[in-house]
Amino acid sequence: MTDHLQSKPRAYSACVDFLSDGWLYAREVYQVEAGDEFEAERLARRRAQDSVYFNLRIPDLAMSVAIDPTDLDTEAA
């Protein structure tokens, strides 16, 4: 039997820019916990869809997401 390694969840800061026709009109920052940056981006995009700034009536609506880890090996105590 093989053990599968699962990465320990990490804290990430996700900066989501809301764009209309390529122009920034809002920005929100979310704190998410995820196994990696790809999962963190997916969670941030899902959360952004619940934002008041995510409105399908906005022309050419788009989102840009930047992910940064926020817990840099703070286990050494």
Buried (B, 14 or more C-beta within 10 A) or exposed (E): EEEEEEEEBBBBBBBBBBBBEEEEEBEBEBEBBBEBBEBBBBBBBEBBEEBEBBEEEBEEBEBEBEBEBBEEEEEEE
